Amino acid sequence: MLFESILYYGADFRFHTGDVAVEGGCIASVRPRECTPCAMLLPGLVDIHLHGNSGVDFSEASPAGLCRMARFLAAHGTTSFSAASLTLPEQQLAAAYHTAAEFCAAPPEDAAALRGITMEGPFFSHGKCGAQNPAYLRAPDPAMVSRLQQAAGGRIRIVCVAPELPGAHALIQSVAATGVAVSVAHTEADYDAACAAFAAGATHVTHLYNAMPPLLHRAPGVIGAAAECPQVTAELIADGIHVHPSAVRAAFRLFGEGRICLISDALSACGMPDGDYTLGGQAIRVCGARATLADGTLAGSVATLFDCMKNAVRFGIPAEEAVRAASHTPARVLGVDGEIGAIREGLLADLLLCSMDWALQSVYIRGLQVAAY
């Protein structure tokens, strides 16, 4: 298959005109040349933080539901994902993780690839639990992570923790030593506590700005500490609800190139009509683009990652950086940037064909067309 006369997003994180050839499910050649492009070719998007879509929540441990989730993602431009679990009892998490392992053993061809599991909870602060169920919060427990990693068949790639909790540093050091990313999340940590967490091995921040203290001039908190550590990446929900466009622009400037991961943080209500749903045993209501608990607390999004990427561009983020933040950087966080996340010879042909005005036209996974519009 040959994509001719296109504007493609190159491995140097810049757009070029030329041709891209695909053979055997991989990118066979990338040939830059002067031409008038008829379409854009982007790497498939990688969402490292979503809970569900199309009425399905990953934490429900439904094999059919996980397939439905993955097919929905593929149809909307996300070709790889890390499914995020919720703050729930260990046995429920183990069931969901076992379902993920089974899915990976026999993945459907027309679905997004499950590249990991994001363990969002239960090691969080009560004061910043957000839409996580406070009934199931618990102290950091490295042994619990180890047991769940076994249930997942080694697929946990991100473990979230509030670093100010007793035992958090032992968990950070233990998990980081296995090569799994540790993310600071749902936390009341101040600047010093956050710096200590990054020194101990944490390398990521969950949904920047949300469920953490704000950046203040005398109390820079997690945001200030993370920005100063070049090894730390940060997630950002650019759905237009969770983070103001000005704060989106500020985050990209503060962290610099290649350190922001756009995420959807999508709920089971993504792709569904307005109405009442549940999240980790709690009732949520969706009205338009906003999902909230009964008390008005934001409860994740109903956006796709493709929506968030386009929003970022609309908010003023350079297109090159927005695409990178939705593809290569999250792939790097998961440790799979040697397989996906860029248009480069030898990588898997997970690709999005878009019109010049960012309308999604076709989605390819391993060179197979899985959606067309």
Secondary structure, DSSP 8 states (H G I E B T S, - for coil): -EEEEEEEEBTTSSEEEEEEEEETTEEEEEEE-----SSEEEE-EEEEEE-EETTEEGGG--HHHHHHHHHHHHHTTEEEEEEEE-S--HHHHHHHHHHHHHHHHS--TTS-EEEEEEE--SS--GGG-TTS-GGG-----HHHHHHHHHHTTS-EEEEEE-TTSTTHHHHHHHHHTTT-EEEE-S----HHHHHHHHHHT--EESSTTTTS----SS--HHHHHHHT-TT-EEEEE-SSSSS-HHHHHHHHHHH-TT-EEEE--B-TTTTS-SEEEEETTEEEEEETTEEEETTS-B--B---HHHHHHHHHHTT--HHHHHHHHTHHHHHHHT-TTTSSSB-TTSB--EEEE-TTS-EEEEEETTEEEEE-
